[in-house]
Amino acid sequence: MSTPDHPPAEYRSARLHIAGEWRDAADKATATVTNPATGEPVGTVPLATPADLDDALNAAAQGFRTWRTTPLARRTEILHRAADLITARARAIARTMTLEQGKPLDEALGEATRTADTLRWHIEDARRAYGRTIPTAPGTSLSVRRDPIGPVAAFVPWNFPVGGPNRKISSALAAGCSMILKASEETPATAAALVECYADAGLPPGVLNLVFGEPADVSAQLIASPLTRLVAFTGSVPVGKLLAARAGEVMKPSLMELGGHAPVIVCADADPVRAARRAARAKFFNAGQVCTSPSRFLVHESRYEAFTAEFVKAAEALTTGDGLDPATTMGPLANARRVAAAERLTADAISRGATLRTGGTRPDRPGHFFAPTVLTDVAPDAQIMSEEPFAPIAPIVPFGDLDDALAVANSLPFGLAAYGFTESAATAERLCAELEAGILSINHCGGSVHEAPSGGVKDSGYGREGGPEALDAYLVTKRVSHLLAG
Ligand code: NAD
């Protein structure tokens, strides 16, 4: 299905991109890619062999030697051309994304468009990756320089099939690094369409390599290789811990963007209707499959019913369907695993006394759909209160005392995003100071922006993406003392 605004583009199955060449796996192995809105196959993804990965490692090493010595003006020109190609191809990329991941076409188009802007921001920021000169003894120059760290092994999931990979690619390449990207096997053609923009912009061979495969085998080989110098991962906490441990074994730094379980505290002085509308919009965005998705709603008892009623209204106003249908405002979940998790978490909460206010079921249609769901009076020991749902489910619980709400909010090992609603500057300051999270929004549920850093505390990981801090992981700080005289 298409509209005049969104002309159809043919789905092209992904290939590996190694040393500037598009190719199949050495043994021609592939896996099937499925459209989550229909459950039907849409294409295939090649699964790299160890020999393919060796080729990618050698290509990235050569690519780094080329890229780091390419004049900055030339690097900048190539990367700006890549950004222009992403803009020009955004509609085709968006359609591929919807076919693979399910999100509504307009959301996919927004993601593709923002991706080009993010790249432009990082290109310009990297021009100012200044070192410094330090006053010291006469005849000696003491300086600090920041050099690209080297080839990066990057691993990204399926929830933002173009924005996710691009956050890593844009910072790494702007900093002068090369990369082997293992994108998700569930959204491979979207990642390939992104990499193609970089390749077609004139990136030298080996600077950006794209692989797919058995995730555990690919990560083991790429992380263990002495040719990679940084591990950059976005995904779940357990996998992040595994990869960080692997990186630690070979003393390799890592950037870990992991899951969360974001609390939303709605205080007694907040407008419950406005808070519910904003929180619901964020909750159901991307069908709840966002690491910063608001996922535990702690509402002051005096605002509880008004907030819940408006939240239910917002959930019921959504139109769930195929993301290619212009009427759709929430697509399917990306895969059957998420639907199974949504069903399990909902059933568990109800079995422990929660009230199902809306949703809670799979619509009777093919594909991986789950209805927007609101649960109230959820018991503290319900699984959904400690396990990130990554699904369109909102558990809402009342509180009487802000101290108690803060204790619940901070009780989990995660600390990615947190949200507060209050009209009091003093209460807002208290929330900002005491909520244990790397990303905070007051009176709205702000999304990621490229000009400011995102990242977690506690089990949600370390390092930051976005903002000037994004370059930190991709640059090494080197002290240089130069004796000029004698
Ligand atoms: P998962 O843990 O199986 O996989 C998460 C991602 O890690 C996938 O892209 C997968 O290919 C990759 N992965 C898995 N094992 C790996 C390994 N050994 N080496 C390298 N990569 C590996 O989970 P899933 O079923 O795909 O998603 C479910 C959970 O993942 C969600 O509940 C959520 O917590 C988390 N998740 C987080 C993000 C995020 O943006 N932080 C994105 C997607 C998923």
Residues whose N, C-alpha, C, O or C-beta is under 5 A from the ligand:
A	BS01	NAD	F155 V156 P157 W158 N159 S184 P215 A216 S219 T234 G235 S236 V239 E257 L258 G259 C291 R337 E388 F390
